[in-house]
Every structure is written in C-alpha cells, then in structure tokens.
Amino acid sequence: MSLLLLLLVSFCVGTLGTHTEIKRVAEEKVTLPCHHQLGLPETDTLDIEWLLTDNEGGQKEVITYSSRRVYSNFSEEQKGRVAFASNFLAGDASLQIEPLKPSDEGRYTCKVKNSGRYMWSYVILKVLVRPSKPKCELEGELTEGSDLTLQCESSSGTKPIVYYWQRIREKEGEDEHLPPKATIDFNNPGRVLLQNLTMSSSGLYQCTAGNEAGKESCVVRVTVQYVQSIGMVAGAVTGIVAGALLIFLLVWLIIRRKDKKRYEEEERPNEIREDAEAPKARLVKPSSSSSGSQSSRSCSSSTRSTANSASRSQQTMSTEAAPQPGLATQAYSLVGPEVRCSEPKKVHHATLTKAETTPSTIPSQSKAFQTV
C-alpha cells in the first residue's frame, strides 16, 4: 500500500512538474534545466528523453539516453548543436543548445524514467532575433516651405520593433531633438513628417530600430534648398541651352550662305544670254585648221548659237566657190569664235581677197572649206 502511494505521488509530481520560461537571442548558447534523482543506484534502467513541441504543434525528439547510449542525431538541423550539459547519470539531465536558431523556439519536455518511476519538467524557450539593419528613406521635396517624410523600417526581427528618430549633433549648439513641427505616425512608428521645412531643418537624422534582442540604426542627411536658388539654377540652364541653340543656328546660316555663293560662282560661266549677238565667222588656212580644231575641242564653254552660225556661213561659201579642175590653190576653213581659248593664226587680208576673186582656180580634188 505504501509503495502504491509512493508511485501515485511520483506520478502526480511528474505530471505537474516544473515550468520554466527562458528567452535567449539567436546565435547564443542556452541551457534548459532538468534535474532528477532517479539515476542511482540503478543506472541500467535509466531512460532520459527530450522532446520539442514547436509553435505549429508538431513534436520531435531532440536527444535521448537509453540502454547506456546517447542518441542526438535525429535531424540535420539539430545535428552537432544539442548535447547533455552535465552528468545526466548523477541527476543533471539539462539540455544545451549552441548556437540558437529561430527554429529552436518552442516547448521542451524533459522526461526521466527509472525502475517504473517517472519525472517530467517543462521549459518554454523563446528565441529572440535582433532587428535587421533598417533602411532610411526620404519622401518629398527638399525645398524651403515644403513637407518631408522620413521613413525607416527593418525587414526582419522579433516583434514588436520600436523605432526612434533623432538628430545627430554635428556642431556645437545643435539640438538632438526633431524640429518642433515634426509629427510621428503612430500607426507606423517608423514614419516621421517634417512640416514647413526651413534651413534649420537641414542636418543628419538617425533612425534606431530595437527590440528585446538588440537594436540597429541607419542615418540619412537632409539638405533644404532655397526656392530662389533653384530658380536661378533653372534659369542659368535654360540660358545656356538657348545660347547653344543660337550659336548652332548662326553657324548653320553662315555655312549655307557660303554654299549658295559657291554654287552661284560655278553656274555663272554656263549662263547663255538670249540677247547676245552671234559671233562672226572667219576663214583660216588648213595649216592652222588643225590647231584651231584642237583649240575648239579643248574649249568646253563654246555656245551652241556660235556653232550654228558658223555652219550656215560655211554652206553659203561652199556653194559660191565651186571646184575647178587643174588649178592648185590654198583651201580655207571656216571657224567660229572660240571662248577662253588661244586665238588661231590670223589670215592675211590679201590672201582672203584672192580666194574670193578667183574661184575658178580651185582644183576639183580638194575641198573648198571645212567647218570648225
């Protein structure tokens, strides 16, 4: 009867057990306590088991001792990170975890059994994660009289995360507090509105994000500009652009004018005047005919009216001067004026008169005239 009562008391004590809550920061070391008096003198029948119930309700083994052997490699995630902290056979079955990870958070159960006797203890472990380094941003215009919003937020960390904005003193006499018209958004503590900016609002601002595990901060600089200075800069830029366009237009007009002048100079020698008098034809000796022809061919600027006039004159003279057999005389060629060419040899006036007065002396085998 006494043995039954002792077992009942032990069961009740084990069921109620001890409840402990521990908070530790991730990457640190933690020891979960578990003490018992069931190891001696019968160590062969001693069994120790640590179980983890995670926040989703799932349960898994962490480490056990049974049949004089320790088993701890139940998962790759916990492999090498869990072990008994002390001499578990002597009554200290505490669990040590190093380094901590957020996945280690949950409810741990230490169960010790020996020769029909049981003992339970419970430990709730909370793993705290430091806030990640926040990101500081500016929203709004950095001009005098406008409004500006300072934004600060950490992407990870154990909730709740508290944000705090302040100014960093860069010179003696500067205030570390926010400007008087700064408003904090309580729905989003990381946002601060700076209304009606002034030049005194310029400076370095720091945001600090913190929780139970620690804190991190970021810095952003605010530089307020005069509205007048912005207008002057805009006007200067506009003036420079307009001046560049004007210079480009002037250069283009000068080049175009030069091209037009060059074109007119090239076209002026090729113009034909309709009211110009046709040049008179002249007769030259055959010896000078070839040179005159070469000069005429090399001259590229002879007019069409001159060539036609010379052709008609030659036909008239050929009709008047019919060839006579048996007589030897000199033949003449009819050539027109030559433009920009060397002048042909002049025909003596007496020779030209002889050809006109004695047409019967021209031999029949020679041609009277040649058109040049």
Secondary structure by P-SEA (a helix, b strand, c coil): caaaaaaaaaaaaaaacbbbbbbbcccbbbbbbbbbcccccccccbbbbbbbbcccbbbbbcccccccccccccccccccccccccccccccbbbbbcccccccccbbbbbbbcccbbbbbbbbbbbbbcccbbbbbbcccccccbbbbbbbbbccccccbbbbbbbbbcccccccccccccccccccccbbbbcccccccbbbbbbbbbccccccbbbbbbbbbbaaaaaaaaaaaaaaaaaaaaaaaaaaaaaaaaaaaaaaaaaccccccccccbbbbbcccccaaaaaaaaaaacccccaaaaaaaaaaaaaaaaaccccccbbbbbbbbbcccccccccbbbbaaaaaaaaaccccccccccccccc
